[in-house]
């Protein structure tokens, strides 16, 4: 009996929960279904496919209720699935063996009895209250005014409803699984797109850093060029004044030596050329004079308030700004070309030509900052 019970468990359809009803079809995953149950599952999973006589007549797909493996059908539908003749033969042999053997006594004990009339079996169904009951309850009991039906017909009806409900739930589970797969794919796409966009944003900022670094180098070079020119000029002028001072000191020593000459005639002979040399040495007309403010470098002033405001307002482009991006990039290129033309080699600074120039403002405009950010 244990062997027969175990065999019966292996012959239970996972949809209708009854023994397989012929014909039995085998799925690609090697699980078995009643053809009717397979058709119910297939119909629930493909509600919009054309049907004929309650069966889907075109190809589609559904999932095996046992292992969730996806089964793809051709245009024949479930009728294109291979029949499992071995299982059908085993079912026939099981039924013959069951019919030849005596029914187990415990099977009789499983027949439910009425709670009110304990000796009466439950053999009818009260449609009004939706509960099974016995014939005595219908004649004398609480259900004498109710509508009743044979329990076998209600059993088949409810069993069909439960099978349809299970098939529908299987189809709903398949759809839910599909939605979950789509959501998981959306999560992966969001993660990938987020990583790609963050990389692009970092590249844009690296380009902006490169532009700012280049402008810093360019503007610092301008200041360095004029600084070196002025330092070279001042150092050269310092050497000239030093040479003139050294010559004057020699004239002073020569004058002191002449003052000590006791011979008047010799003194007078040396005095005339010495006085002329002293007069020449005391004159600085041939030396350049540094004008007031020559050491000032304030004309290289820069005010980046507007540019800083533009940088602080950096944000992602809106859809209506995409069309303006190319025009702004072209304007930025033109401005960078003009800035490059302003960079020139410094010329020598002389005393006659040194004048404080007008304050130079930064060529880094808000439009250039916006263009660099948008690019």
C-alpha angles and dihedrals in degrees: 000000000000090000091051091048092051090048091050090053090055090052095055117115111231090220107047093022089224132106112290114277115217131282094056117192126203120219125218088257088060094248120130132228137174107259090235092051091047089051091049092052091045092049092049091050093048106035095160099053117107115262136200121196091350094305128105109245100192137062123279142129142255137170127257108251091219104049103007091238111158113246116202116202130198127225091290091066116202089344087071091062117102118253117238101226092175092061091045091054091048089052091052092049091047092052092049091050092047093049093049094050123076117260113255114252092228089064088066091051089058091067104107119236128211115267092217099039100035095188094053123088120227102252107147136053125228105223092188096058097023096233134116115247143161133266093252090059089054094049102037108000141073094298100054092112095040131100111252136186136191110281092228094060092046089046092056092044094050092043090053091048091050091048090049090047091051091048090049091049090050089053091047090049089053091051091047090050089052091050091049090051090050091049091049089050089049090053091052091047091050092051092048094046091047092052091047094049093047088052090051092049091051090050091051091051091047088055090050091049089051092052092049092046090051092050091048091052092046095049092043089052091055091054091045093052094053091041091056092046093053093043092051091048093048092046091050091048090049090055091050092051090046092053090048091050092050090052091049091052090053090051090051092052090047090050091051091050091050090050089059093055107117096194108086096202093051089044091054092047092055097039099070098057090038093055089050091051091047090052091050092046093050092056117091097176091114092058122086120247122221111232122229113274093018090130092053116112098177092115087078092072123145130194114195099174093114092043091048090051090050091050092049089052093056111134141148119293121259121226093256091053095059092082092053094052097085093049092051091048089055092050091048090053091052092050092049089052091053091049090051091053091055091062107093136159115268117249125218114281117227131189092249095050103039108112128152105258125221115278111273117221125207117272089215100110127186090248090056091049092049090047092050091049094048093048 
